[in-house]
Amino acid sequence: MPRPPHVELPHQHQEFLNWALENGVTVNHIRPAVLPGAGLGIIATSSLPPPPPPSIANGSFNLNGSDSSAPTPKRRRLSPGTTLAATPSSLLVNRDSVHRFCPRLPSSAALTASNISTHAILALALAIEKDNPNNFWRPWLDILPTAPEFQELLPLFWDVSEQDLLPPSAKSLLDKQTIKYALDWREIQNLLSNTPELTSTDLPEDTFKWAWAAVNTRTLYYKPETPERESSTRDDFMTLCPFIDYFNHSSTGCHVAFSHQAGYSVTLPVDTPRINENDEIFVSYGCHSNDFLLVEYGFILPEDENRWDDLNLDPLLTPTLHPSAQTQLEEEGFWGNYTADRNGVCYRTQAVARMALIPMGTGFEEGLLLRWRRFLRGEDAGEREQHVVDEWVRRVLAGLRGRWGEVERKVAEVGGQKGRVVEQRWMQVLRIVEGVEKGLVV
């Protein structure tokens, strides 16, 4: 995917690249680059895949018209399946290697007993080693995003008044992230207070928050090596991965693979379209909506570049439901995760809409609940009440239009990168609303 022309790589990134190559990182026809308006990323240094080589006939290869029967050396071709980059296991920073990265941490047994999340442990290690000139990973530490960069990009760092301007779907994700961060910070404070080797450590919250964000935006996940560890949570297998963390996200990107012996590698998928020299090359962070990308990473993708984008309706729907309705939905496995995209609302939203229309607590709901359960089982298509359901959905979505009307002026006043990304996401949300409305019966 083309980007604006790149500019010269800052010296600290060149120093990191030299360090990475000296310590086992391999790269093939790519390099990191500064992309105006997009930060750092990976670009191609040649076309991928390259044009077919000149024809070879009868074992000879002729470029200048002369006759030759000498065998031709095989031309190296970069094609789908080719490894573009690889970072060895020796450079990864995770639960297994974090004490090599930060020897001052308490023992693994002490950390396990403290029940502190892997995210918090990696953040603590980053915070402690942040200014250590002798750290082996020093060149990589020097290129991590700065606190001012996070303050501009990540909603976690914004003022509360700015956070409140986000669409409800994004604000709901941010609220969950804020709770997660606060829990990690509290546990780290307890660890610092109760661990003799760390009691003298001066760790301002700003430093920990920077480190927590660095871990949150730059980690990959890997599978446990031994069966006994498979009972651990996914978050226990977070790893920081120098160089591979240069790759930016697209909903369709290169394949990322992990091996406990070899580390991480990035390869071209077999269906890769042609990539020209200086085009940016992406990996996929997962099937994520733009709300998720904004809250977790500080960016959004254009609608036509994010096939996974949708709108979570939980913040709009769940507060309106009777407690008895929540109980019924939970019993049937239909509580929460209500979504919409430009093609309409999901089946779960159809189910909760029908539940919302049942007059719970009036004594008249029993027959309607039986009919609702038939709808869930596919025994009743629900056509008789579809127009009423659609009207209810329309009223709910109208609340989003009203909310944008309330915050539009304030978003413009914020301005800068914050204001732009919030406005862009709101415009995407409203286009999803328009798409849903076009498919409604009423």
Sequence and secondary structure as in RCSB ss.txt:
>XXXX:A:sequence
MPRPPHVELPHQHQEFLNWALENGVTVNHIRPAVLPGAGLGIIATSSLPPPPPPSIANGSFNLNGSDSSAPTPKR
RRLSPGTTLAATPSSLLVNRDSVHRFCPRLPSSAALTASNISTHAILALALAIEKDNPNNFWRPWLDILPTAPEF
QELLPLFWDVSEQDLLPPSAKSLLDKQTIKYALDWREIQNLLSNTPELTSTDLPEDTFKWAWAAVNTRTLYYKPE
TPERESSTRDDFMTLCPFIDYFNHSSTGCHVAFSHQAGYSVTLPVDTPRINENDEIFVSYGCHSNDFLLVEYGFI
LPEDENRWDDLNLDPLLTPTLHPSAQTQLEEEGFWGNYTADRNGVCYRTQAVARMALIPMGTGFEEGLLLRWRRF
LRGEDAGEREQHVVDEWVRRVLAGLRGRWGEVERKVAEVGGQKGRVVEQRWMQVLRIVEGVEKGLVV
>XXXX:A:secstr
   S  B   HHHHHHHHHHHHTT EESSEEEEEETTTEEEEEESS BS       BTTB  SSS    S     
    TT EEEEE GGG EETTTHHHH TTS  HHHHHHHT  HHHHHHHHHHHHTT TT TTHHHHTTS  HHHH
HHH GGGS HHHHTTS HHHHHHHHHHHHHHHHHHHHHHHHHHH GGGTT    HHHHHHHHHHHHHHEEE   S
SGGGTTS GGGGEEE TTGGG EEEEEEEEEEEETTTEEEEE  TT   B TT EEEE   S  HHHHHHHHS  
  GGG TT  EE HHHHGGGS HHHHHHHHHTT SS  EEETTEE HHHHHHHHHHTS TTSS HHHHHHHHHHH
HTTS    TTHHHHHHHHHHHHHHHHHHHHHHHHHHHHH HHHHHHHHHHHHHHHHHHHHHHHT   
